[in-house]
Amino acid sequence: MLTLTEVETLARAAHAGQTDKAGRPYAEHLQAVAEGVRARGGDAEQIAAAWLHDAVEDDALSERWLSEAALSGRTKDIVRALTKRSGESPQEYAGRILATEGALLVKEADLAHNADPARLAVLDPATRARLTAKYARMRALLGLREPA
């Protein structure tokens, strides 16, 4: 089985050169989500999934890689649950997350970082408003409280 350090190294390499909407290195987002999972009491499988949560969706790693990776079945299931599929509605996506043990905590940490006011503040007003509404809608679909 891959260690968390190995998973982190793989995720950082897979997303090397990618930036987020604010122009920051994408690995910063992955680290923040992993730290958010840890802070919320997540276990090693959830932390590993946090590092990999966007890898298949962003084509940084393939589904085949995930299938063959030395990761627990639970970690793979969480990554698959968090991978948005083409043409999928937000309701379908939320339903899959809710049906996958351990995935909600990882998505909660992901949404918390995505909706961080400091991250959103650097975006243009239209993008900031669109993303704020998108994240609030997903939180509602998942039954998560708005952050304090």
MARBA-3410 file (N, C-alpha, C, O; in Angstrom, 1 decimal):
148
0.8,-1.2,0.0,0.0,0.0,0.0,0.9,1.3,0.0,1.9,1.3,0.7 ~ 0.4,2.2,-0.7,1.2,3.5,-0.8,1.0,4.2,0.6,-0.1,4.2,1.2 ~ 2.1,4.9,1.0,2.0,5.7,2.3,1.4,7.0,1.9,1.3,7.4,0.7 ~ 0.9,7.7,2.9,0.4,9.1,2.7,1.5,10.0,2.0,1.1,10.8,1.2 ~ 2.7,9.8,2.4,3.8,10.6,1.8,3.9,10.3,0.4,4.1,11.2,-0.5
3.8,9.0,0.0,3.9,8.6,-1.4,2.7,9.1,-2.2,2.8,9.6,-3.3 ~ 1.5,9.1,-1.6,0.3,9.6,-2.3,0.5,11.1,-2.5,0.2,11.6,-3.6 ~ 0.9,11.8,-1.5,1.1,13.3,-1.6,2.1,13.6,-2.8,1.9,14.4,-3.6 ~ 3.2,12.8,-2.8,4.2,13.0,-3.8,3.6,12.8,-5.2,3.9,13.5,-6.2 ~ 2.8,11.7,-5.3,2.2,11.4,-6.6,1.2,12.5,-7.0,1.2,12.9,-8.2
0.4,12.9,-6.1,-0.6,13.9,-6.4,0.1,15.2,-6.8,-0.3,15.9,-7.8 ~ 1.1,15.6,-6.1,1.8,16.9,-6.5,2.4,16.7,-7.9,2.4,17.7,-8.6 ~ 3.0,15.6,-8.2,3.6,15.4,-9.5,2.5,15.4,-10.6,2.7,15.9,-11.7 ~ 1.4,14.7,-10.3,0.3,14.6,-11.3,-0.3,16.0,-11.6,-0.6,16.2,-12.8 ~ -0.3,16.9,-10.7,-0.9,18.2,-10.9,0.2,19.3,-11.1,-0.1,20.5,-11.1
1.4,18.9,-11.2,2.5,19.9,-11.5,2.2,20.7,-12.6,1.8,20.3,-13.7 ~ 2.4,22.0,-12.5,2.2,23.0,-13.5,0.8,23.5,-13.6,0.5,24.4,-14.4 ~ -0.2,22.8,-12.9,-1.6,23.3,-12.9,-1.7,24.4,-11.8,-1.1,24.4,-10.8 ~ -2.7,25.3,-12.2,-3.0,26.3,-11.2,-4.5,26.3,-11.0,-5.3,25.8,-11.8 ~ -4.9,26.9,-9.9,-6.3,27.1,-9.6,-6.9,28.3,-10.2,-6.1,29.0,-10.9
-8.1,28.6,-10.0,-8.8,29.8,-10.7,-8.1,31.1,-10.3,-8.2,32.1,-11.0 ~ -7.4,31.1,-9.1,-6.8,32.3,-8.6,-5.3,32.4,-9.1,-4.6,33.3,-8.8 ~ -4.9,31.4,-9.9,-3.5,31.4,-10.4,-2.5,30.8,-9.4,-1.3,30.8,-9.7 ~ -2.9,30.2,-8.3,-2.0,29.6,-7.4,-1.7,28.1,-7.8,-2.5,27.5,-8.5 ~ -0.6,27.6,-7.4,-0.3,26.2,-7.7,-1.4,25.3,-7.2,-1.8,25.4,-6.0
-1.8,24.4,-8.0,-3.0,23.5,-7.6,-2.7,22.6,-6.4,-3.6,22.3,-5.7 ~ -1.4,22.3,-6.2,-1.0,21.5,-5.1,-1.4,22.1,-3.8,-1.6,21.5,-2.8 ~ -1.5,23.5,-3.7,-1.9,24.2,-2.5,-3.3,23.8,-2.1,-3.6,23.6,-0.9 ~ -4.2,23.7,-3.1,-5.6,23.3,-2.9,-5.6,21.8,-2.3,-6.3,21.6,-1.3 ~ -4.8,20.9,-3.0,-4.8,19.5,-2.5,-4.3,19.5,-1.1,-4.9,18.7,-0.2
-3.3,20.2,-0.7,-2.8,20.2,0.6,-3.8,20.7,1.6,-4.0,20.2,2.7 ~ -4.5,21.8,1.2,-5.5,22.4,2.1,-6.6,21.4,2.4,-7.2,21.3,3.5 ~ -7.1,20.7,1.3,-8.1,19.7,1.5,-7.7,18.6,2.4,-8.4,18.1,3.3 ~ -6.4,18.1,2.2,-5.9,17.0,3.0,-5.8,17.5,4.5,-6.2,16.7,5.4 ~ -5.4,18.7,4.7,-5.3,19.2,6.1,-6.7,19.4,6.6,-6.9,19.2,7.8
-7.6,19.8,5.8,-9.0,20.0,6.3,-9.6,18.6,6.7,-10.4,18.6,7.6 ~ -9.3,17.6,5.9,-9.8,16.2,6.3,-9.2,15.8,7.6,-9.9,15.3,8.5 ~ -7.9,16.0,7.8,-7.2,15.7,9.0,-7.8,16.4,10.2,-8.1,15.9,11.2 ~ -8.0,17.7,10.0,-8.6,18.6,11.1,-10.0,18.2,11.5,-10.5,18.4,12.6 ~ -10.8,17.6,10.5,-12.1,17.1,10.8,-12.2,15.7,11.3,-13.3,15.2,11.4
-11.0,15.1,11.6,-11.0,13.8,12.2,-10.9,12.7,11.1,-11.2,11.5,11.5 ~ -10.6,13.0,9.9,-10.6,12.0,8.9,-9.4,11.0,9.1,-8.4,11.4,9.7 ~ -9.6,9.8,8.5,-8.5,8.8,8.7,-7.6,8.8,7.5,-7.7,9.6,6.5 ~ -6.6,8.0,7.5,-5.5,7.9,6.5,-6.1,7.7,5.1,-5.7,8.3,4.1 ~ -7.2,6.8,5.0,-7.8,6.6,3.7,-8.4,7.8,3.1,-8.4,8.1,1.9
-9.1,8.6,4.0,-9.7,9.8,3.5,-8.7,10.9,3.2,-8.9,11.7,2.3 ~ -7.6,10.9,3.9,-6.6,11.9,3.6,-5.9,11.6,2.3,-5.7,12.5,1.5 ~ -5.7,10.3,2.0,-5.2,9.9,0.7,-6.1,10.3,-0.4,-5.7,10.8,-1.4 ~ -7.4,10.1,-0.2,-8.4,10.5,-1.2,-8.4,12.0,-1.4,-8.7,12.5,-2.5 ~ -8.2,12.7,-0.3,-8.2,14.2,-0.4,-7.1,14.6,-1.4,-7.2,15.5,-2.2
-5.9,14.0,-1.2,-4.8,14.3,-2.1,-5.1,14.0,-3.6,-4.6,14.6,-4.5 ~ -5.9,13.0,-3.8,-6.2,12.5,-5.1,-7.6,12.9,-5.6,-8.0,12.5,-6.7 ~ -8.4,13.7,-4.9,-9.8,13.9,-5.2,-10.1,14.5,-6.6,-11.1,14.3,-7.1 ~ -9.2,15.3,-7.1,-9.4,15.8,-8.4,-8.5,15.2,-9.5,-8.6,15.6,-10.7 ~ -7.7,14.2,-9.2,-6.7,13.7,-10.1,-7.4,13.0,-11.4,-6.9,13.3,-12.5
-8.4,12.2,-11.2,-9.1,11.6,-12.4,-9.9,12.6,-13.1,-9.9,12.6,-14.3 ~ -10.7,13.4,-12.4,-11.5,14.4,-13.0,-10.7,15.4,-13.9,-11.2,15.8,-14.9 ~ -9.5,15.8,-13.4,-8.7,16.7,-14.1,-7.8,16.0,-15.1,-6.9,16.7,-15.7 ~ -7.9,14.7,-15.3,-7.1,13.9,-16.2,-5.6,14.0,-15.8,-4.7,13.8,-16.7 ~ -5.3,14.3,-14.5,-3.9,14.2,-14.0,-3.5,12.8,-13.9,-2.3,12.5,-14.1
-4.4,11.9,-13.5,-4.2,10.5,-13.4,-5.4,9.8,-14.1,-6.5,10.3,-14.1 ~ -5.2,8.6,-14.6,-6.3,7.9,-15.3,-7.1,7.1,-14.4,-6.6,6.7,-13.3 ~ -8.3,6.7,-14.8,-9.1,5.8,-14.1,-8.3,4.4,-14.0,-8.4,3.7,-13.0 ~ -7.6,4.1,-15.0,-6.8,2.8,-15.0,-5.8,2.9,-13.9,-5.6,1.9,-13.2 ~ -5.1,4.0,-13.8,-4.1,4.2,-12.8,-4.7,4.0,-11.4,-4.2,3.3,-10.6
-5.9,4.6,-11.2,-6.5,4.5,-9.9,-6.9,3.0,-9.7,-6.7,2.5,-8.5 ~ -7.4,2.4,-10.6,-7.8,0.9,-10.5,-6.6,0.1,-10.1,-6.8,-0.8,-9.3 ~ -5.5,0.4,-10.6,-4.3,-0.5,-10.4,-3.4,0.0,-9.2,-2.5,-0.7,-8.8 ~ -3.7,1.2,-8.7,-2.9,1.8,-7.7,-2.9,1.0,-6.4,-3.9,0.3,-6.1 ~ -1.8,1.0,-5.6,-1.7,0.3,-4.3,-2.4,1.2,-3.3,-1.7,1.7,-2.4
-3.7,1.3,-3.4,-4.5,2.1,-2.5,-5.7,1.2,-2.0,-6.0,0.2,-2.6 ~ -6.2,1.5,-0.8,-7.3,0.7,-0.3,-8.6,0.9,-1.3,-8.7,1.9,-1.9 ~ -9.4,-0.1,-1.2,-10.7,0.0,-2.0,-11.5,1.2,-1.6,-12.1,1.8,-2.4 ~ -11.5,1.5,-0.3,-12.2,2.6,0.2,-11.7,3.9,-0.3,-12.5,4.8,-0.7 ~ -10.4,4.1,-0.3,-9.8,5.3,-0.9,-10.2,5.5,-2.3,-10.6,6.6,-2.8
-10.1,4.4,-3.1,-10.5,4.4,-4.5,-12.0,4.8,-4.7,-12.3,5.6,-5.5 ~ -12.8,4.2,-3.8,-14.2,4.5,-3.9,-14.5,6.0,-3.6,-15.4,6.6,-4.3 ~ -13.8,6.6,-2.6,-14.0,8.0,-2.3,-13.5,8.8,-3.5,-14.3,9.8,-3.9 ~ -12.4,8.5,-4.1,-11.9,9.3,-5.2,-12.9,9.2,-6.4,-13.3,10.2,-7.0 ~ -13.4,8.0,-6.6,-14.4,7.9,-7.7,-15.7,8.6,-7.4,-16.3,9.2,-8.3
-16.1,8.6,-6.1,-17.4,9.4,-5.7,-17.2,10.8,-5.9,-18.1,11.5,-6.3 ~ -16.0,11.4,-5.7,-15.7,12.8,-5.8,-15.4,13.2,-7.3,-15.2,14.4,-7.5 ~ -15.3,12.3,-8.2,-15.0,12.6,-9.6,-16.3,12.9,-10.3,-17.1,12.0,-10.6 ~ -16.4,14.2,-10.7,-17.6,14.6,-11.5,-17.6,13.9,-12.8,-16.5,13.8,-13.4 ~ -18.7,13.5,-13.3,-18.8,12.8,-14.6,-19.5,13.8,-15.6,-20.4,14.6,-15.3
-19.1,13.6,-16.8,-19.7,14.5,-17.9,-21.2,14.3,-18.0,-21.7,13.2,-18.0 ~ -21.9,15.4,-18.0,-23.4,15.4,-18.1,-24.1,15.1,-16.8,-25.3,15.0,-16.8 ~ -23.4,14.9,-15.7,-24.0,14.6,-14.4,-24.6,15.8,-13.8,-24.0,16.8,-13.7 ~ -25.8,15.6,-13.2,-26.4,16.7,-12.5,-25.8,16.9,-11.1,-25.2,15.9,-10.6 ~ -25.9,18.1,-10.5,-25.4,18.2,-9.2,-26.1,17.3,-8.2,-25.5,16.8,-7.2
-27.4,17.0,-8.4,-28.1,16.1,-7.5,-27.5,14.6,-7.6,-27.4,14.0,-6.6 ~ -27.2,14.2,-8.8,-26.6,12.9,-9.0,-25.2,12.8,-8.3,-24.9,11.8,-7.6 ~ -24.5,13.9,-8.5,-23.1,13.9,-7.9,-23.2,13.9,-6.4,-22.5,13.1,-5.8 ~ -24.1,14.7,-5.8,-24.3,14.7,-4.4,-24.7,13.4,-3.9,-24.3,12.9,-2.8 ~ -25.7,12.7,-4.6,-26.2,11.4,-4.2,-25.1,10.4,-4.1,-25.0,9.6,-3.2
-24.2,10.4,-5.1,-23.1,9.4,-5.1,-22.1,9.7,-3.9,-21.7,8.8,-3.2 ~ -21.9,11.0,-3.6,-21.0,11.3,-2.5,-21.7,10.8,-1.2,-21.0,10.2,-0.3 ~ -23.0,11.1,-1.0,-23.7,10.7,0.2,-23.7,9.1,0.3,-23.8,8.6,1.5 ~ -23.7,8.4,-0.8,-23.8,7.0,-0.8,-22.5,6.3,-0.5,-22.4,5.1,-0.4 ~ -21.4,7.0,-0.5,-20.1,6.5,-0.4,-19.5,6.8,0.9,-19.2,7.9,1.3
-19.3,5.7,1.7,-18.8,5.9,3.1,-17.4,6.6,3.1,-16.5,6.2,2.4 ~ -17.4,7.7,3.8,-16.1,8.5,3.9,-16.0,9.6,3.0,-15.1,10.5,3.2 ~ -16.8,9.7,1.9,-16.7,10.7,0.9,-17.1,12.1,1.3,-16.6,13.1,0.9 ~ -18.2,12.2,2.2,-18.7,13.4,2.5,-17.7,14.3,3.3,-17.7,15.5,3.0 ~ -17.0,13.7,4.2,-16.0,14.5,4.9,-14.9,15.1,4.0,-14.5,16.3,4.2
-14.5,14.4,3.0,-13.5,14.9,2.0,-14.1,16.0,1.2,-13.5,17.0,1.0 ~ -15.4,15.8,0.8,-16.0,16.9,0.0,-16.3,18.1,0.8,-16.2,19.2,0.3 ~ -16.6,17.9,2.1,-16.8,19.1,3.0,-15.5,19.9,3.1,-15.5,21.1,3.0 ~ -14.3,19.2,3.2,-13.1,19.9,3.3,-12.8,20.6,1.9,-12.2,21.7,1.9 ~ -13.1,20.0,0.8,-12.9,20.5,-0.5,-13.8,21.8,-0.7,-13.2,22.8,-1.1
-15.0,21.7,-0.3,-15.9,22.9,-0.4,-15.4,24.0,0.5,-15.5,25.2,0.1 ~ -15.0,23.7,1.7,-14.5,24.7,2.6,-13.4,25.5,2.0,-13.3,26.7,2.2 ~ -12.4,24.8,1.4,-11.3,25.5,0.8,-11.7,26.3,-0.4,-11.3,27.4,-0.6 ~ -12.5,25.6,-1.2,-13.0,26.3,-2.5,-13.7,27.6,-2.1,-13.6,28.6,-2.8 ~ -14.5,27.6,-1.1,-15.3,28.7,-0.7,-14.6,29.7,0.3,-15.3,30.6,0.8
-13.4,29.5,0.5,-12.6,30.4,1.4,-12.7,31.8,0.9,-12.3,32.0,-0.2 ~ -13.2,32.7,1.7,-13.3,34.1,1.2,-12.0,34.7,0.7,-12.0,35.5,-0.2 ~ -10.9,34.3,1.3,-9.6,34.9,0.9,-9.3,34.4,-0.5,-8.7,35.1,-1.3 ~ -9.6,33.1,-0.8,-9.4,32.6,-2.2,-10.4,33.3,-3.2,-10.0,33.6,-4.3 ~ -11.6,33.4,-2.8,-12.6,34.0,-3.7,-12.4,35.5,-3.9,-12.7,36.0,-5.0
-11.8,36.2,-3.0,-11.6,37.6,-3.1,-10.7,38.0,-4.3,-10.8,39.1,-4.8 ~ -9.8,37.1,-4.7,-8.9,37.5,-5.8,-9.6,37.3,-7.2,-9.0,37.7,-8.2 ~ -10.8,36.8,-7.2,-11.5,36.5,-8.5,-12.3,37.7,-8.9,-12.7,38.5,-8.0 ~ -12.6,37.8,-10.2,-13.5,38.9,-10.6,-14.9,38.7,-10.0,-15.3,37.5,-9.7 ~ -15.7,39.8,-9.8,-17.0,39.7,-9.1,-17.9,38.6,-9.7,-18.6,37.9,-9.0
-18.0,38.5,-11.0,-18.9,37.6,-11.7,-18.5,36.1,-11.3,-19.4,35.3,-11.0 ~ -17.3,35.9,-11.4,-16.8,34.5,-11.1,-17.0,34.2,-9.7,-17.4,33.1,-9.3 ~ -16.6,35.2,-8.8,-16.8,35.0,-7.4,-18.3,34.7,-7.0,-18.6,33.8,-6.3 ~ -19.2,35.4,-7.6,-20.6,35.2,-7.3,-21.1,33.9,-7.8,-21.8,33.1,-7.2 ~ -20.6,33.5,-9.0,-21.0,32.2,-9.6,-20.5,31.0,-8.8,-21.3,30.1,-8.5
-19.3,31.1,-8.4,-18.7,30.0,-7.6,-19.3,30.0,-6.2,-19.5,28.9,-5.6 ~ -19.5,31.1,-5.6,-20.2,31.2,-4.2,-21.5,30.5,-4.3,-21.8,29.7,-3.4 ~ -22.3,30.8,-5.3,-23.6,30.1,-5.4,-23.5,28.6,-5.7,-24.3,27.8,-5.1 ~ -22.6,28.3,-6.5,-22.3,26.8,-6.8,-22.0,26.1,-5.6,-22.5,25.0,-5.3 ~ -21.0,26.6,-4.8,-20.6,25.9,-3.6,-21.7,25.8,-2.5,-21.9,24.8,-1.9
-22.5,26.9,-2.4,-23.6,26.9,-1.4,-24.7,25.9,-1.9,-25.2,25.2,-1.0 ~ -24.9,25.8,-3.1,-25.9,24.8,-3.6,-25.4,23.4,-3.3,-26.2,22.5,-2.9 ~ -24.1,23.1,-3.5,-23.6,21.8,-3.3,-23.7,21.5,-1.8,-24.0,20.4,-1.4 ~ -23.3,22.4,-0.9,-23.4,22.2,0.5,-24.9,21.9,0.9,-25.1,21.0,1.7 ~ -25.8,22.6,0.3,-27.2,22.3,0.6,-27.6,20.9,0.2,-28.3,20.2,0.9
-27.2,20.5,-1.0,-27.5,19.2,-1.5,-26.9,18.1,-0.6,-27.5,17.0,-0.5 ~ -25.8,18.4,0.0,-25.1,17.4,0.8,-25.5,17.5,2.3,-25.1,16.7,3.1 ~ -26.4,18.5,2.6,-26.9,18.6,4.0,-25.8,19.2,4.9,-25.9,19.0,6.1 ~ -24.9,20.0,4.3,-23.8,20.6,5.1,-24.2,22.0,5.5,-24.8,22.7,4.8 ~ -23.9,22.3,6.8,-24.1,23.7,7.2,-23.2,24.7,6.5,-22.1,24.3,6.1
-23.6,25.9,6.4,-22.7,26.9,5.9,-21.6,27.2,6.9,-21.9,27.2,8.1 ~ -20.4,27.4,6.5,-19.3,27.7,7.4,-19.6,28.9,8.2,-20.2,29.9,7.8 ~ -19.1,28.9,9.5,-19.3,30.0,10.4,-18.5,31.2,10.0,-18.5,32.2,10.7
END
